[in-house]
Amino acid sequence: MTETQYLIVKSIHIIAVISWMAGMLYLPRLFVYHAENQNNVSLTDTFKIMERRLLRFIMTPAMLVSWIFGLALMISAGWSKAPWMNAKLLLVVVMSGVHGWLSVCVKRFARDENQKTGRYFRVLNEIPTVLMIVVVFLVVLKPF
């Protein structure tokens, strides 16, 4: 891979990660408002549309592009055996698991089966934030 190709792949990866993280931070916030307004049918119908579209058209494609281009960067740079990269990969797997859980929550809200409180989703909202902070420091500092 040429330097220009590498920089293009890196740029696409960064754009995808930003898009994925925006959704990972916004979707639980939507859940807070949805959970706290479950008796307002017109409002919850709007939340259902917003949640489904955010997940389907932004978050999931961004996650897939993040993975594809991130793995391409890792392979082209020869970082697959670097300890910091293995730690990052573990955290991205956890982030993907959180994404999966948010997908389950979207489906439960869509069926009017949510039993979690707004407080639960406020706490859940912090998990992607903490993971993102640690990943950024791992990538920038490469501490081990």
C-alpha positions in Angstrom: 0.0 0.0 0.0 1.4 3.4 -1.0 1.6 6.2 1.5 -1.3 8.0 -0.2 -3.4 4.9 -0.2 -2.6 4.4 3.5 -3.6 7.9 4.3 -6.9 7.5 2.4 -7.7 4.3 4.3 -6.8 6.0 7.6 -9.0 8.9 6.7 -12.0 6.6 5.9 -11.4 4.7 9.1 -11.4 7.9 11.2 -14.6 9.2 9.5 -16.3 5.9 10.1 -15.2 5.8 13.8 -16.5 9.3 14.3 -19.8 8.4 12.7 -20.1 5.2 14.7 -19.2 6.9 18.0 -21.7 9.7 17.3 -24.4 7.0 17.1 -23.1 5.1 20.1 -23.4 8.3 22.2 -26.7 9.5 20.7 -28.8 6.3 20.7 -28.7 5.6 24.5 -29.7 9.3 24.9 -32.7 8.7 22.7 -33.5 5.6 24.9 -33.5 7.8 28.0 -36.2 10.1 26.5 -38.1 7.1 25.0 -38.1 5.3 28.4 -39.2 8.4 30.2 -42.1 9.1 27.8 -43.5 5.6 27.2 -47.1 6.8 27.8 -46.9 9.3 25.0 -47.7 7.2 21.9 -47.1 9.9 19.3 -43.7 10.7 20.8 -42.6 7.1 21.2 -43.6 6.4 17.6 -41.2 9.2 16.6 -38.5 7.7 18.8 -38.9 4.3 17.3 -38.3 5.7 13.8 -35.3 7.7 14.9 -33.8 4.8 16.8 -34.3 2.3 13.9 -32.9 4.7 11.3 -29.9 5.7 13.4 -29.0 2.1 13.9 -29.6 0.9 10.4 -28.4 3.7 8.3 -25.6 5.3 10.3 -24.3 3.1 13.2 -24.1 -0.3 11.7 -22.6 0.7 8.3 -20.1 2.9 10.2 -19.2 0.1 12.5 -18.6 -2.2 9.6 -16.5 0.3 7.7 -14.5 1.0 11.0 -13.7 -2.7 11.3 -12.8 -3.2 7.6 -10.6 -0.2 7.3 -9.1 -0.6 10.8 -8.1 -4.1 10.0 -6.6 -3.0 6.7 -4.5 -0.3 8.6 -3.4 -2.9 11.2 -2.3 -5.4 8.6 -0.6 -2.8 6.3 1.3 -1.3 9.2 2.3 -4.6 10.7 0.7 -3.9 14.1 -1.1 -7.2 14.5 1.3 -8.4 17.2 1.7 -5.1 19.0 0.3 -5.4 22.6 -1.4 -2.0 22.4 -3.2 -3.1 19.3 -4.4 -6.3 20.9 -5.7 -4.2 23.8 -7.4 -1.8 21.3 -8.9 -4.8 19.4 -10.3 -6.2 22.7 -11.9 -2.9 23.5 -13.4 -2.6 20.0 -14.8 -6.1 20.4 -16.4 -4.9 23.6 -17.7 -1.7 21.8 -19.2 -4.0 19.1 -20.9 -6.0 21.9 -22.4 -2.7 23.2 -23.5 -2.0 19.7 -25.2 -5.4 19.6 -26.9 -4.7 23.0 -28.2 -1.4 21.7 -29.6 -3.2 18.7 -31.5 -5.5 21.1 -32.8 -2.4 22.9 -34.0 -0.9 19.6 -36.0 -4.1 18.9 -37.5 -4.1 22.4 -38.6 -0.5 22.1 -40.0 -1.2 18.7 -42.2 -3.9 20.2 -43.1 -1.8 23.2 -41.3 -4.3 25.5 -38.7 -2.1 27.1 -38.5 -2.5 30.9 -35.4 -0.5 31.5 -35.5 3.0 33.1 -34.1 6.2 31.9 -31.4 5.9 34.6 -30.3 2.6 33.2 -29.8 4.1 29.7 -28.0 7.1 31.3 -25.5 4.7 32.8 -25.3 2.7 29.6 -24.5 5.9 27.7 -21.2 6.2 29.6 -19.8 2.8 28.5 -19.0 3.9 24.9 -17.5 7.1 26.2 -15.1 5.3 28.5 -14.2 2.8 25.8 -13.6 5.6 23.3 -11.3 7.5 25.7 -9.1 4.4 26.4 -8.9 3.4 22.7 -7.8 6.9 21.7 -5.1 6.9 24.3 -3.9 3.5 23.3 -3.7 4.5 19.6 -2.0 7.8 20.2 0.4 6.8 23.0 1.0 3.2 22.1 2.0 2.6 25.7 3.1 -1.0 25.4 
